């Protein structure tokens, strides 16, 4: 049976002294006897010295370079022995008793490998936060969405998702995973750098018959966009590229049709950016597709190595449901 002392709360940091100063106190206050780590991605501010001096009970792991979310966590977690990992963004405020429902769910179902709590918006605490909300799903063309957030429609939290439910993917903003499962799955795919690597990990977990859960009785608040804003073309590039990576690696059937359809929809998105006079974002999509083609041989090789499982998607096309049928919630 797991206990809170079996949890390693690992906060990945890069030049985030201000965020650490703001949010570590709530983590220390409400995390009982969990072990707290800051995994530093070669910050050039004084984050490491600050944490060491201000929060002496927090253990610091120093990575040799800023290698992004995926490799940053892969490197750091090699130094963590606790049986449960909590991968926590540096811009998360946790709440009282946030760990107890997570522990209870891991103990109640041995096949549960990954868990996400309810993620609300730190800036508007009565609403869900974009990155994860009340648990993630995916459509047949690889578009991710959440309960509480479909595209840019974000729901108010009125208790409608206070349940515990099997989901398809958990947000990397606050993701609990068993140490053994993380290693069995081969860790994060480091070619992602950042964005959607948690969806790829959860999809590989699904294909290996593990279960991912949402536990609505545990709540955290996420600032969102604190490290890379939605207005940054770099984020658009990573999201479009990594979404294609994830789809070709993990989907079970009709891969040529699905990738072809995605190309069409991505083209529509690019034209929309052009219409909005946002050429940098159009270029970001073009670069994402170029990178996808360049990586195709490696992705096909990975696809052959990853087991496949059907029944992964929640809806045929969330794009069609949202834009054509005006379906704004699940």
C-alpha positions as CSV (number, residue, x, y, z in Angstrom):
1,X,0.0,0.0,0.0
2,X,1.3,3.4,-1.0
3,X,1.7,6.2,1.5
4,X,2.5,9.9,1.0
5,X,6.1,9.3,1.9
6,X,6.3,7.2,-1.3
7,X,5.6,10.3,-3.5
8,X,8.4,12.3,-5.0
9,X,7.1,15.7,-6.1
10,X,9.5,16.7,-8.8
11,X,9.4,20.3,-10.0
12,X,11.2,21.0,-13.3
13,X,12.8,24.5,-13.3
14,X,14.5,26.7,-15.8
15,X,15.2,30.3,-14.7
16,X,12.0,30.2,-12.6
17,X,13.2,31.6,-9.3
18,X,10.1,33.9,-9.1
19,X,7.8,30.9,-9.6
20,X,9.6,28.8,-7.1
21,X,9.5,31.5,-4.5
22,X,5.7,31.9,-5.0
23,X,4.6,28.3,-5.2
24,X,7.0,26.1,-3.2
25,X,5.5,27.2,0.1
26,X,2.1,25.7,-0.7
27,X,3.8,22.5,-1.8
28,X,5.7,22.2,1.4
29,X,2.7,23.1,3.5
30,X,0.3,20.6,2.0
31,X,2.4,17.7,0.9
32,X,2.8,16.0,4.3
33,X,5.9,13.7,4.2
34,X,6.2,13.5,0.4
35,X,9.8,14.2,-0.8
36,X,10.1,17.4,-2.7
37,X,12.7,17.9,-5.5
38,X,13.6,20.7,-7.8
39,X,15.1,19.5,-11.0
40,X,17.0,22.4,-12.5
41,X,17.6,22.6,-16.2
42,X,20.9,24.5,-16.1
43,X,19.3,27.8,-15.0
44,X,21.3,30.9,-15.5
45,X,19.5,32.8,-12.7
46,X,20.2,31.9,-9.1
47,X,17.4,29.4,-8.8
48,X,19.6,26.7,-7.4
49,X,21.2,28.9,-4.7
50,X,17.9,30.4,-3.8
51,X,16.1,27.0,-3.3
52,X,19.1,25.6,-1.3
53,X,19.1,28.6,1.0
54,X,15.4,29.4,1.3
55,X,14.0,25.8,1.3
56,X,16.7,23.5,2.8
57,X,14.4,20.5,2.9
58,X,13.9,20.6,-0.9
59,X,16.4,18.3,-2.7
60,X,18.0,19.8,-5.8
61,X,18.9,17.8,-8.9
62,X,21.1,19.8,-11.3
63,X,20.8,18.8,-15.0
64,X,23.8,19.7,-17.2
65,X,21.7,21.6,-19.9
66,X,18.3,23.0,-20.7
67,X,17.0,20.0,-22.5
68,X,13.3,20.8,-22.2
69,X,10.5,19.0,-20.4
70,X,11.0,15.5,-21.8
71,X,14.8,15.0,-21.4
72,X,14.9,17.3,-18.4
73,X,12.6,14.9,-16.5
74,X,14.2,11.8,-17.9
75,X,17.6,12.9,-16.6
76,X,16.3,14.1,-13.2
77,X,14.2,11.0,-12.5
78,X,17.2,8.8,-12.8
79,X,18.1,10.2,-9.4
80,X,14.7,9.7,-7.7
81,X,13.9,6.4,-6.0
82,X,10.4,6.9,-4.6
83,X,7.8,4.5,-6.1
84,X,5.5,7.3,-7.2
85,X,6.5,10.4,-9.2
86,X,4.5,13.6,-9.2
87,X,5.7,15.7,-12.2
88,X,4.7,19.2,-11.2
89,X,5.0,22.4,-13.2
90,X,6.7,25.3,-11.3
91,X,3.6,27.5,-11.8
92,X,1.3,25.2,-9.8
93,X,-0.4,26.0,-6.5
94,X,-1.4,22.9,-4.6
95,X,-4.2,22.7,-2.0
96,X,-4.8,21.1,1.3
97,X,-5.1,17.3,1.2
98,X,-4.3,17.2,-2.5
99,X,-2.2,14.0,-2.2
100,X,-4.6,11.8,-0.2
101,X,-7.2,11.1,-2.9
102,X,-4.3,10.3,-5.3
103,X,-2.8,7.8,-2.9
104,X,-6.3,6.2,-2.3
105,X,-6.9,5.7,-6.0
106,X,-3.5,4.1,-6.6
107,X,-4.2,1.8,-3.7
108,X,-7.7,0.9,-4.9
109,X,-6.8,-0.2,-8.4
110,X,-3.5,-1.9,-9.1
111,X,-3.8,-1.3,-12.8
112,X,-3.9,2.5,-12.4
113,X,-0.6,3.7,-13.5
114,X,-1.1,7.5,-14.1
115,X,-3.3,10.0,-12.4
116,X,-4.2,13.7,-12.9
117,X,-6.0,15.9,-10.4
118,X,-8.5,18.6,-11.2
119,X,-6.6,21.5,-12.7
120,X,-8.2,25.0,-12.3
121,X,-7.0,28.4,-13.5
122,X,-4.8,30.2,-10.9
123,X,-5.8,33.5,-12.4
124,X,-9.6,32.7,-12.3
125,X,-10.1,30.0,-9.8
126,X,-13.7,29.2,-10.6
127,X,-12.7,28.0,-14.1
128,X,-10.8,25.1,-15.4
129,X,-7.3,25.6,-16.8
130,X,-6.5,25.0,-20.4
131,X,-3.7,22.5,-19.9
132,X,-5.5,19.4,-18.6
133,X,-8.7,20.7,-17.0
134,X,-10.7,17.6,-15.9
135,X,-8.8,14.9,-17.8
136,X,-7.7,14.4,-21.4
137,X,-9.1,12.5,-24.4
138,X,-8.2,12.3,-28.1
139,X,-10.1,12.0,-31.3
140,X,-9.4,9.5,-34.2
141,X,-7.2,12.1,-35.9
142,X,-5.0,12.7,-32.9
143,X,-6.5,16.0,-31.7
144,X,-6.4,16.2,-27.9
145,X,-9.1,17.8,-25.8
146,X,-10.3,17.7,-22.2
147,X,-13.4,17.6,-20.1
148,X,-13.8,21.2,-19.1
149,X,-11.9,22.5,-22.1
150,X,-12.5,21.8,-25.8
151,X,-10.3,24.0,-28.0
152,X,-10.7,27.6,-26.6
153,X,-14.0,26.9,-24.8
154,X,-13.3,26.6,-21.0
155,X,-16.0,25.6,-18.6
156,X,-16.7,27.0,-15.1
157,X,-16.1,24.5,-12.3
158,X,-19.5,23.9,-10.7
159,X,-18.7,20.4,-9.4
160,X,-19.7,18.7,-12.7
161,X,-16.3,16.9,-12.8
162,X,-15.8,16.0,-9.1
163,X,-15.7,12.4,-10.0
164,X,-13.0,9.7,-10.5
165,X,-12.9,8.6,-14.1
166,X,-10.7,6.7,-16.5
167,X,-9.3,9.1,-19.1
168,X,-6.9,8.8,-22.0
169,X,-4.2,11.3,-21.1
170,X,-3.1,13.2,-18.0
171,X,-1.7,16.7,-18.2
172,X,2.1,17.1,-17.8
173,X,1.3,20.2,-15.6
174,X,0.6,17.8,-12.7
175,X,1.0,14.1,-13.6
176,X,1.4,11.3,-11.1
177,X,2.9,8.1,-12.4
178,X,4.4,4.9,-10.9
179,X,8.2,4.8,-11.1
180,X,8.1,1.3,-12.5
181,X,5.6,2.2,-15.2
182,X,7.6,5.2,-16.3
183,X,10.7,3.1,-16.8
184,X,8.8,0.2,-18.4
185,X,7.4,2.6,-21.0
186,X,10.8,3.9,-21.9
187,X,10.4,7.3,-20.3
188,X,9.5,10.4,-22.3
189,X,10.4,10.7,-26.0
190,X,13.2,13.2,-25.8
191,X,12.7,14.3,-29.4
192,X,9.6,16.2,-28.3
193,X,11.6,18.7,-26.2
194,X,8.3,20.1,-24.8
195,X,4.6,19.8,-25.4
196,X,2.5,16.7,-25.9
197,X,5.2,14.3,-24.6
198,X,2.7,13.4,-21.8
199,X,0.1,12.5,-24.4
200,X,2.6,10.3,-26.1
201,X,3.5,8.7,-22.8
202,X,-0.1,8.1,-21.8
203,X,-0.9,6.7,-25.3
204,X,2.0,4.2,-24.9
205,X,0.6,3.4,-21.5
206,X,-2.8,2.7,-23.0
207,X,-1.3,0.5,-25.7
208,X,0.4,-1.4,-22.9
209,X,-2.9,-1.9,-21.1
210,X,-2.3,0.5,-18.2
211,X,-5.0,2.7,-16.9
212,X,-4.9,6.5,-16.6
213,X,-7.3,8.2,-14.1
214,X,-8.7,11.6,-13.3
215,X,-9.3,12.2,-9.6
216,X,-11.6,15.2,-9.1
217,X,-11.3,15.3,-5.4
218,X,-7.7,16.5,-5.6
219,X,-7.3,20.1,-6.9
220,X,-4.4,22.2,-8.0
221,X,-4.3,25.7,-9.6
222,X,-2.2,26.3,-12.7
223,X,-0.9,29.7,-14.0
224,X,-0.4,28.3,-17.5
225,X,1.9,29.8,-20.2
226,X,4.4,30.8,-17.6
227,X,7.3,29.2,-19.4
228,X,6.1,29.4,-23.0
229,X,3.1,31.6,-23.9
230,X,0.3,30.6,-26.4
231,X,1.3,33.8,-28.3
232,X,4.8,32.3,-29.0
233,X,5.1,30.7,-32.5
234,X,7.6,28.2,-31.0
235,X,4.7,26.7,-29.0
236,X,2.6,26.4,-32.1
237,X,5.5,24.7,-33.9
238,X,6.0,22.2,-31.1
239,X,2.3,21.4,-30.7
240,X,1.7,20.8,-34.4
241,X,4.9,18.8,-34.9
242,X,4.6,16.7,-31.8
243,X,0.9,16.0,-32.4
244,X,1.9,14.4,-35.8
245,X,4.8,12.5,-34.0
246,X,2.3,11.1,-31.5
247,X,-0.3,10.1,-34.0
248,X,2.0,8.2,-36.4
249,X,3.8,6.4,-33.5
250,X,0.7,5.2,-31.6
251,X,-2.5,5.0,-33.6
252,X,-3.7,1.5,-34.5
253,X,-5.1,1.5,-38.1
254,X,-5.6,3.7,-41.2
255,X,-2.5,5.7,-40.5
256,X,-2.1,7.0,-44.1
257,X,-5.7,8.3,-44.1
258,X,-5.4,9.8,-40.7
259,X,-2.2,11.6,-41.4
260,X,-3.5,12.8,-44.7
261,X,-6.6,14.2,-43.1
262,X,-4.5,15.9,-40.4
263,X,-2.4,17.5,-43.2
264,X,-5.6,19.0,-44.6
265,X,-6.8,20.3,-41.3
266,X,-3.3,21.7,-40.5
267,X,-3.4,23.5,-43.8
268,X,-6.7,25.1,-42.9
269,X,-5.2,26.2,-39.6
270,X,-2.3,27.7,-41.5
271,X,-4.6,29.6,-43.8
272,X,-6.5,30.9,-40.8
273,X,-3.3,32.3,-39.4
274,X,-2.6,34.0,-42.7
275,X,-6.1,35.5,-42.8
276,X,-5.5,36.8,-39.2
277,X,-2.2,38.4,-40.5
278,X,-0.1,36.2,-38.2
279,X,2.5,34.9,-40.6
280,X,4.9,33.8,-37.9
281,X,2.4,31.1,-36.9
282,X,1.9,30.0,-40.5
283,X,5.6,29.6,-40.8
284,X,5.6,27.6,-37.5
285,X,3.1,25.1,-39.0
286,X,5.2,24.8,-42.2
287,X,8.4,24.2,-40.1
288,X,6.5,21.6,-38.0
289,X,5.5,19.6,-41.1
290,X,9.1,19.8,-42.5
291,X,10.4,18.5,-39.2
292,X,7.8,15.7,-39.3
293,X,8.9,14.6,-42.8
294,X,12.6,14.7,-41.7
295,X,11.8,12.5,-38.7
296,X,9.5,10.1,-40.6
297,X,12.0,7.2,-40.9
298,X,12.6,7.3,-37.1
299,X,8.9,7.6,-36.3
300,X,8.1,4.6,-38.6
301,X,10.7,2.5,-36.8
302,X,9.2,3.5,-33.4
303,X,5.8,2.7,-34.7
304,X,6.9,-0.9,-35.4
305,X,8.2,-1.3,-31.9
306,X,5.2,0.1,-30.0
307,X,2.3,-2.2,-29.3
308,X,-1.1,-1.1,-30.6
309,X,-4.5,-1.1,-29.1
310,X,-7.9,0.0,-30.6
311,X,-10.6,1.9,-28.9
312,X,-8.5,4.9,-27.9
313,X,-10.5,7.8,-29.2
314,X,-13.5,9.4,-27.7
315,X,-15.1,10.9,-30.8
316,X,-14.6,10.6,-34.6
317,X,-13.5,14.2,-35.1
318,X,-13.6,16.8,-32.3
319,X,-12.9,19.4,-34.9
320,X,-16.1,18.5,-36.8
321,X,-18.1,18.2,-33.5
322,X,-16.9,21.6,-32.2
323,X,-16.9,23.8,-35.3
324,X,-19.6,22.2,-37.5
325,X,-22.0,20.8,-34.8
326,X,-21.3,23.4,-32.1
327,X,-20.5,20.8,-29.5
328,X,-18.7,22.8,-26.8
329,X,-18.6,20.3,-23.9
330,X,-18.4,16.6,-23.4
